[in-house]
Amino acid sequence: MPEAEVMCQEPEVDFTLIDRIIRDDFNGNREAMIMMMQAIQRHYHFLPEPALHYLSQAISVPLTKIYEVATFYASFSLIPKGKHILHVCTGTACHLKGSGGMVKHIAGKLGIAPGGTTADKKFTLETVNCLGACAVSPVVVLDEKYHPKATVGLLNELIDQVNAE
């Protein structure tokens, strides 16, 4: 199979890992379903369908309820995301300080639209309405690390550092 096709396939779900999350991390407590889903997503960078089916059976919660939660919260994704998530704030303060141009620059550099993921699954570019750091705008977040007063130069450095790994 050509390399490009392999990269686009969903990862194989490790049910032993899912079991550890359910049983060891949360004692099978169905009230911790959202936290279980967050742990699964941290590992896979999205919520794979087989993992949700398994979770449903393991904690005796209807699959429809799990999908209801997965589609209600914007932090969950049912489609694969990149290993590195780059959030760019496009709220008023950040927009006024040039975040729109930064989004266009990053999208062009990575060859994806906002909300998209690179073909190699290395990056996902997302825009957010507010990151709650208006005083240090514009703000970008790469892999949950905040970068205040961001510039196009900083973004190039961050992307180059990840690509060098």
C-alpha positions as CSV (number, residue, x, y, z in Angstrom):
1,M,0.0,0.0,0.0
2,P,1.4,3.5,-0.9
3,E,2.6,5.5,2.1
4,A,0.0,8.3,1.5
5,E,-2.8,5.7,1.9
6,V,-1.4,4.3,5.1
7,M,-1.2,7.8,6.7
8,C,-5.0,8.4,6.0
9,Q,-6.1,5.2,7.7
10,E,-7.6,5.3,11.2
11,P,-5.3,3.9,13.9
12,E,-6.0,0.4,15.2
13,V,-7.8,0.7,18.5
14,D,-5.9,-0.8,21.4
15,F,-8.7,-2.3,23.6
16,T,-6.2,-3.1,26.4
17,L,-5.5,0.7,26.6
18,I,-9.2,1.5,26.6
19,D,-9.7,-1.1,29.4
20,R,-7.0,0.5,31.4
21,I,-8.6,3.9,31.0
22,I,-12.0,2.5,32.0
23,R,-11.0,0.1,34.8
24,D,-7.7,1.5,36.2
25,D,-8.1,5.2,35.8
26,F,-11.8,5.5,36.5
27,N,-12.8,2.2,38.2
28,G,-15.5,1.6,35.6
29,N,-17.5,4.5,37.0
30,R,-19.9,5.4,34.3
31,E,-20.3,8.9,35.8
32,A,-16.7,9.5,34.6
33,M,-17.7,8.8,31.0
34,I,-16.7,12.3,29.8
35,M,-13.3,12.0,31.4
36,M,-12.8,8.5,29.8
37,M,-13.7,10.0,26.5
38,Q,-11.1,12.8,27.1
39,A,-8.5,10.2,27.9
40,I,-9.3,8.2,24.8
41,Q,-9.1,11.4,22.7
42,R,-5.7,12.4,24.2
43,H,-4.3,9.1,23.1
44,Y,-5.8,9.0,19.5
45,H,-6.3,12.7,18.9
46,F,-9.9,12.0,18.2
47,L,-12.6,9.5,19.3
48,P,-12.4,6.4,17.1
49,E,-15.7,4.7,16.5
50,P,-14.6,1.2,17.7
51,A,-13.4,2.8,21.0
52,L,-16.8,4.4,21.5
53,H,-18.6,1.1,20.8
54,Y,-16.3,-0.6,23.3
55,L,-16.8,2.2,25.9
56,S,-20.6,1.9,25.5
57,Q,-20.6,-1.8,26.2
58,A,-18.0,-1.6,29.0
59,I,-19.8,1.0,31.1
60,S,-23.4,0.1,30.0
61,V,-24.2,3.4,28.5
62,P,-26.2,3.5,25.3
63,L,-24.0,4.3,22.2
64,T,-26.5,7.1,21.4
65,K,-25.7,8.8,24.7
66,I,-22.0,8.6,24.0
67,Y,-22.4,10.2,20.6
68,E,-24.7,12.8,22.1
69,V,-21.9,13.9,24.4
70,A,-19.2,13.6,21.7
71,T,-21.2,15.8,19.3
72,F,-22.3,18.3,22.0
73,Y,-18.9,19.3,23.3
74,A,-16.7,21.2,20.8
75,S,-13.6,19.8,22.4
76,F,-14.4,16.3,21.1
77,S,-13.7,15.2,17.6
78,L,-15.0,12.2,15.7
79,I,-12.5,12.7,12.9
80,P,-8.8,12.2,13.1
81,K,-6.7,15.3,14.1
82,G,-3.0,15.9,13.8
83,K,-0.5,15.0,16.5
84,H,0.0,18.7,17.1
85,I,-3.0,21.0,17.5
86,L,-2.4,24.7,16.7
87,H,-5.2,27.0,18.0
88,V,-5.2,30.6,16.8
89,C,-7.4,33.0,18.7
90,T,-9.6,35.1,16.3
91,G,-11.5,37.0,19.0
92,T,-11.8,40.8,18.8
93,A,-8.5,41.7,20.6
94,C,-6.5,39.1,18.7
95,H,-8.1,39.9,15.4
96,L,-7.3,43.6,15.8
97,K,-3.6,42.6,16.4
98,G,-3.4,40.5,13.2
99,S,-4.5,37.0,14.0
100,G,-6.5,36.8,10.8
101,G,-3.3,37.3,8.8
102,M,-1.6,34.7,10.9
103,V,-4.3,32.2,10.2
104,K,-3.9,32.8,6.5
105,H,-0.1,32.5,6.7
106,I,-0.3,29.2,8.7
107,A,-2.9,27.8,6.4
108,G,-0.8,28.6,3.4
109,K,2.4,27.2,5.0
110,L,0.7,24.0,6.0
111,G,-1.4,23.7,2.9
112,I,-4.7,23.3,4.9
113,A,-7.7,25.4,5.6
114,P,-8.7,26.3,9.2
115,G,-10.2,23.2,10.8
116,G,-8.1,21.0,8.6
117,T,-5.4,18.5,9.2
118,T,-2.2,18.0,7.2
119,A,-2.1,14.8,5.1
120,D,0.7,13.4,7.3
121,K,-1.5,14.0,10.4
122,K,1.2,16.1,11.9
123,F,-0.8,19.3,12.3
124,T,-4.4,20.4,12.8
125,L,-5.1,24.2,12.5
126,E,-8.1,25.4,14.5
127,T,-9.4,28.9,15.1
128,V,-11.1,29.7,18.4
129,N,-13.2,32.7,19.4
130,C,-11.4,33.5,22.6
131,L,-8.6,32.0,24.7
132,G,-9.1,34.4,27.6
133,A,-5.8,36.1,27.2
134,C,-6.8,39.3,25.5
135,A,-4.2,41.4,27.4
136,V,-1.4,39.5,25.6
137,S,-3.0,39.2,22.2
138,P,-2.6,37.8,19.7
139,V,-2.4,34.4,21.3
140,V,-1.8,31.0,19.8
141,V,-1.7,27.7,21.6
142,L,0.3,24.8,20.3
143,D,-0.3,21.5,22.1
144,E,-1.9,23.2,25.1
145,K,1.1,25.6,25.5
146,Y,0.2,29.3,25.3
147,H,2.3,31.7,23.2
148,P,1.3,35.3,24.0
149,K,2.0,38.2,21.7
150,A,2.5,35.8,18.8
151,T,3.9,36.8,15.5
152,V,4.2,35.1,12.1
153,G,7.9,34.7,12.8
154,L,7.1,32.8,16.1
155,L,4.6,30.6,14.3
156,N,7.2,29.7,11.6
157,E,9.6,28.8,14.4
158,L,7.1,26.6,16.2
159,I,6.1,24.8,13.0
160,D,9.8,24.4,12.0
161,Q,10.6,23.0,15.5
162,V,7.8,20.4,15.2
163,N,8.9,19.5,11.7
164,A,12.4,19.0,12.8
165,E,11.4,16.4,15.4
